[in-house]
Amino acid sequence: MKRLIFVVALMVRSIYAKTLFFTDQDFDEIQYMNLSVNPCDDFYEYTCGNFQNAHPLQDNEELIDYFTLLESSLTKIGNDILKNEISTTDPVALQKAKAAYQACVSEDLLDTVHLINPEIQVIEQYNGFPILGANNLENESFGWNEIADLASEFGISIFFTPVLTYDTLNASRNVLRISTDPMEIPTQFRPMLSQTYEEAIEKSFIVKANQKEKLTSYKVEVSAMEILLRQLVLKMKKTLGSSRSDSVLYDSVANVYSFLTGISNGGYIDENATIGAITDDPYAISVTLKQLNEWTIQNFGDTIQLDWVEYVKRLLQYTYVDVDENFLVLHPNGLNQTLYGILNWVRMNDIEIVKSAALLRAFTYTAADSDSETRNYFETFLNSSGKIIFPRWEYCSRKIMDSTGTLSLGLAVAYDYQLNQFDKTKLEKVAELISNIQTNFKVMIEESDWMDDTSKAAAQIKANNIINLLGFPEFILKQDLLDHFYDNLEITTWNHYSNAKKIRAFQQSYTLNMISERNRYAWEKSPFDVNAYYNRQNNRIIFPIAMLNPIFFRGSLNELDYGRFGMIIAHEITHGFDGQGYLYNPDGVIKPWWGNETKENFSNRIQCFIDQYSNYSIPEINATLSGSGSLNENIADNGGLRNAYGTFKKLFNSTNDVYNISGYQVTQEQLFFVGYGTMWCNSESISYLNSLVNTCNTTSSCHARASMRVNGVVSNMEEFGEAFGCPTGSAMNPTIKCKLW
């Protein structure tokens, strides 16, 4: 009967409308819909019910959705660009990208005599690999300065992680943050499902021995990471020689692995330790390197040889940043605990363990870029860690395109992509779409009944001050500027190990170089990153060119474009006005601008979302997600679709057209919501769902499950119930609806 109500509602409307006919090619997502389901009962199943049948998960795959499918499609396009012959007419930047690809993809070249065991050159450069017992440790010189040299040369974290962050009290200044964990990435439109190998490496230390593999040759059960470390050490033994037996080396590797696990856990602090404050000002946002030096001497005396000025100079040696004793470092709560734990842990361990751990840290990060023996060891580790092993062409393409992470040679590939593979008229269309969505959001601010007038006025200023970075940095359109960007990046067509090291260092130095100047217009993400980002500290949204492709944006049908990319735009805008966004003023400085009455009204309204999303179950694993953990994303989803729909109706409300897609008929309003629903179709593994639950229940920055993001949002909109004729009280048209924006 409910299904009949839906059909009748459509038929009555169609009497007064013209019918527009489309084929499956115009809306190929129809193949994933399950039209036997009543949209009023389960809209996600209605729009995505057959997606899993069409895209079943393969071994080690955790998630397939339109983001991962588009990422794969763009990788093939990038590969077509990179495998073309190097031409003198190419920008020098593109020549470098193609050269890097050639060196990476040529496995025969990787195994030529002079490129086998590239790790040996690193060992010689840093005067030995003490785990083999070949060095006189009394004369060994390897301290914090050498650790910084190794970290900056390879562009990796060794014991500390240096990252760029923003001075939350000064809109013109950035600062360096030194931590044991990477800085939280900007808010994203979707959960981060990193396909990088680095993630597997990090998890091996963070979750020690979660997954174990028994090797009969070793006769003991050890973790996959420890096996990898053993294999790398034995490989170095074959080349360099060592009087130590394999069993002794295994014990040494176990010590190194325990040491690195201790680093990931924050080092060691004795329960009776008294740790002095770095500064007498408990509210200090930053401290100087001079203060860090004084604090280190105060807590460790001469037992630790660490000059923070020299250490940071070496970390930033590939940037243009000037470092002296007045150089500022972020001072979050507990910085003294963080630094003490790591410094104390390093101090407690022998130099043999510390130096060997530092070198092995570099070797694990570069294992995929080494010779075939090391790569085989690394692929075995990846299999044990449940990670996908990309074919060589795909690994090389993703690496050079910067499919994830910060910028390196991806801009060179983007130059060719936007020139020869992309319809640049989309940029104008999307810019207009962004403008329309922002304009309507400002109307929503004025129409809100929970904000006082002062808060509304401040919200309007912030909305007007949002910066949108669209597509790619404009400078890549000019060859001379693009080439200049890569002046200091030397690439060869034959030495991939060296290229990979330089590319990684380039990525890190590019980001850290921004410490010198805060630029709200600076790009931090690759144009090929299939995601959208809002950064609260800069009140800035990034829409990479990757997102300007189907399914997210077609540029040919407004109903779909507003239901999808319009919602994405509005979602990111809303983040500036959610439970964290209200803490930041229009320039990205922490200065709350809501009045007390507005904050109280906000708290009362968000409880509805917390309760709603906490009540959704995940039957496959008999679990629920924390509505608090996903709160800000749920606010953005709900406000985003409401904004996109309101904008769409104001601009295109004159038509009563009915769309006939190979016999499937929908109204204009229905197609808008169907466009939104189909955007979230996915296939999920049990491990992905478990990880999602864990993230939502332990952090405040997770996303709800895709089906919840669809059903949760549409069930809060009266317009959806009206469009599909859903009876009041049905699953998708409940009597209680949550609304903020």
LUMTOR-607314 format. One record per residue (C-alpha): x, y, z. Coordinates in steps of 0.1 Angstrom, whole numbers, plus 5000, padded with zeros to 4 digits. Layout:
BEGIN
XYZ
...
***
This chain:
BEGIN
500050005000
502850245008
504450164974
501150244957
500950584975
504350674960
503350574925
500050764926
501751084939
504051064908
501150994884
499051284896
501951524892
502951394857
499551504843
500751864844
504351804834
506351704804
508351394805
512151394797
513651074785
517150954794
519050644789
521050444815
524150624803
522750954815
522150804849
524050474851
523650464889
520150314882
521849974879
522749994916
519150084928
516749834943
513449964930
511549684948
512149864981
509850134993
511850454995
509850555026
511050245044
514750245036
516050505012
519650385012
518550035002
516250184976
519050384960
522050144966
520649794972
522349634943
525749814946
527349534966
526349274939
527949484912
531049564933
531849274957
534849314979
538049134968
540749004991
542149265015
539649525003
537949715031
535649955012
534450014977
532550334970
532350604944
535450774960
537550464956
536150394921
536950744910
540450724925
541050414905
539750574873
541950884878
544950664885
544550504850
544350844834
547350954853
549150644842
548350724806
549951064811
553050944828
553850654806
554050874775
557450944762
559251244776
559051534752
561151844751
557852034746
556651924780
557152154809
560252064828
558051974857
556151714836
559451574823
560451524859
557251344867
557551114837
561151044845
560250954880
557550714867
560050554843
562550494871
559750354894
558050124869
561249964855
561649664878
564649534857
566349874862
565649854899
567649534901
570749644882
573949584900
574549944912
570949974925
570749654945
570849704983
570350084982
570150075019
573950015021
574650365009
572550505037
574350285062
577750405049
576550775050
575550745086
578650545096
577350195102
574449975112
575249885148
572749605151
575249395131
577849455157
580449575132
581049915147
583050035177
580250195196
582650395219
583450605188
579950605175
578550945168
574750935164
572651165183
569651395179
571351595151
571851285130
568251175138
567051505124
569351475093
567951125086
564351245091
564651545068
566551355042
563851095039
560951315048
559751085075
559051095113
561750955135
560850945172
559251295169
556851415142
557351775130
554251925114
552952265104
550152405125
548452735129
548752985156
545152985169
545553335184
547353505154
545853475119
549153575103
551453325119
552052945117
554152745142
555952415143
554352135163
556451855176
554451555186
554551175187
551551145165
550751325132
548551635134
544851565128
543951605092
541451875082
537751775083
536851575053
533651495035
534251125039
536150895062
539750865054
540450525040
544150565033
545550335007
549050435015
551550165027
552650405054
549450345073
550249975076
553650055089
552350285116
549650045127
552249775132
553749975160
550550135174
548649795177
551449565185
551049205173
547349245166
547849005138
550448745141
552048505116
553848195125
556948125104
558147765107
561647855098
561948075128
560047835151
558548135170
555448335166
556248705159
554348995144
554449075107
556449395113
559049215134
559448955106
559949245082
562649395104
564349065107
564449015070
565849355064
568649305090
569548965075
569649115041
572149375054
574149095071
574548915038
575949225022
578049375050
578849065070
578549015107
579848775133
576548765151
574348465146
570848485133
569348405167
571348685183
570148925156
566548815162
566948905198
568349245188
565549305163
562949225191
564649485212
564449745184
560749655177
559949695214
561750035214
559850155184
556550035199
557550235230
558050545209
554550505194
553150475230
554850805240
558050675255
558450615293
557650835323
558250685358
555250725380
557450915405
558951155379
558551525385
558351705352
558852075352
556752315331
558352455299
556952795307
555552965338
552653095316
549952815317
548052985289
551053015265
550152905230
553852865220
557252845235
560752935221
563552685214
565552865240
562852775266
562952415253
566752405258
566452545293
563652295302
565751995288
568752085309
566452135339
564951795336
567851585322
571051785329
573851665307
572451315302
570751415270
572751595243
570051785225
570252145213
566752225201
567952505179
570352285160
567851995159
565152205144
567552365120
568352025106
564751915105
564052225084
567252225064
565452175031
563152475037
563852845036
562752885072
565153075095
565752905129
567153065160
566553045197
563453265194
561853025169
558352925181
557052575188
553352505196
552752455233
549652235236
548652095270
550951815280
553851915257
556251865286
554951515292
555251435254
558751555252
559851405285
558451055276
560351035243
563551185254
563650965285
562850655265
565650725240
568050795269
567150465286
568150265255
571550175242
572850365211
572850035192
569150005196
568450375190
570550415158
569450075144
565850175151
566250505133
567750335102
565250065101
562550325103
563850475071
564250135055
560650025062
559350355047
561450305015
560949925012
558449954984
561050164965
564049924970
565249624951
563149314944
564349124975
563249404999
560049464979
559149094982
559649115020
557549425022
554749265001
554648975024
554249215053
551449395035
549649065029
549948985066
548649335074
545549295052
546649575028
546149574990
549349524970
549049754939
550549644906
553749824900
552250064874
549550164898
551850204928
554050434908
551150634893
549550684927
552950784942
553751044916
550151174913
549951214951
546651034953
546851074991
548951315011
550451655004
551751794972
554751684952
554851584915
551051574914
550851934902
552951844872
550551564863
547551794870
548952034844
548551774816
545251644831
543551984831
544952064796
544051744778
541751534800
539351774817
536451994806
537552324821
534052474816
533252274847
535252514868
532952804859
529852594866
531152474900
532252824909
528652944902
527352654922
529552744952
528353104950
524752994950
525152764979
527053025000
524353284992
521653055004
523552975036
523553335045
519853335041
519653035063
521553225090
519053505089
516153265090
517553055120
515353085151
518052975176
520653245170
520553595185
521053895163
524653955174
525553595166
523853615133
525853925123
529053755133
528053445113
527453655082
530953795084
532453455088
530453315059
531553605037
535253535047
535253165036
538053105010
537352844983
540252674965
538852504934
540452254911
544252324914
546652604922
546352864894
550152894890
550352554873
548652704843
551952894836
554752664826
557552894840
555852914874
555152534874
558852464865
560052704891
558052514918
560252214911
563552384907
565152214937
563751864930
566351664911
564951354894
566651084873
565250824849
567250544865
567550574903
564050534918
565250484954
566850824953
563950974935
561450834961
563550974990
563751314974
559951324966
559151235002
561551505015
560051754990
556551685003
557551745039
559652055032
556852205010
554552185040
557052295067
558252585045
554852745052
555952805088
557553125075
554253275064
550653205069
548853205036
545253115036
545353064998
548052794999
547152454987
547952165010
546251874991
546951704958
544451794930
544051414926
542851364962
539251244959
537851434988
536851785000
538251965030
537352245053
540152385074
538852575105
542152755112
542052915078
538252925072
539052765039
537552495017
539552284992
537752124963
540351924943
539851874905
539451504912
536051584928
534751754897
533951434880
531051194880
529451074902
529951394922
529651644894
528451604859
527651964848
524651854828
521751784852
521052034880
519051784901
522051554904
524751824906
522952004935
522051684953
525651574952
528351844947
525952114960
525551904992
529351854994
529952234992
527252305018
528552025040
531952195042
530552535047
528552405076
531652285094
532552645100
529352665121
529352335139
530352235175
534052325168
533552575140
531952825163
535152855183
536953005153
536353355141
536353465104
540153455102
540553115118
541553245152
540053095183
537653355195
534153225201
531553455186
528253305198
526253455226
525353255256
521753215245
522753095211
525152845226
522452715249
520052675220
522652505200
523352255228
519652175231
519252115194
522351895188
521151645215
518551535189
521251435165
523251265192
520251055201
519250985165
522550855153
523350665185
520150455179
521250325145
522549975147
525149785126
523649435125
526649285107
528749335139
525949385164
527149735173
526150095173
528050415166
528450695190
526250985180
528651215199
531651095179
530051165146
528151475158
529951745137
529751535106
526051475111
525451845116
527251915083
525451635065
522051755076
522652125071
524452045038
521551865021
519052115035
521052405021
521652234987
517952154984
516852504994
519252654969
518152424941
514352494947
514952864946
516752844913
514852574895
511352564910
509552654878
509552314862
507252014869
509251784847
509251414851
512351224842
511950884825
515250684828
514750364808
511250324822
512050454857
510150774864
510951034890
510051394896
512551674898
512551664936
512751294938
515751294914
517551544937
517251304966
518050994945
521151174934
522151224970
521450874980
523250704952
526350914959
526850704991
526550354977
529350124989
530549774998
531949745033
534049485050
533649365085
537049505094
536049845080
532849845101
534849755132
537350025125
534550275120
532850185153
536250215171
536950555156
533450685164
533550555200
537050685208
537251015189
535051315181
535851335144
534351035127
531650995100
528550785104
528050475082
527050565046
523550415051
523050635082
524250935063
521550875037
518650765059
519450995088
519551305067
516451245045
514351135074
514951485090
513651665059
509951725055
510651795018
511751435013
508551295028
506551525005
508551434974
507951054979
504551074996
505850905027
503150865054
503851045087
505350795111
507050595084
510850515088
511850795064
509251045077
509251025115
507251255136
510351385154
512951545132
516351695140
517152035126
519852295132
520852455099
***
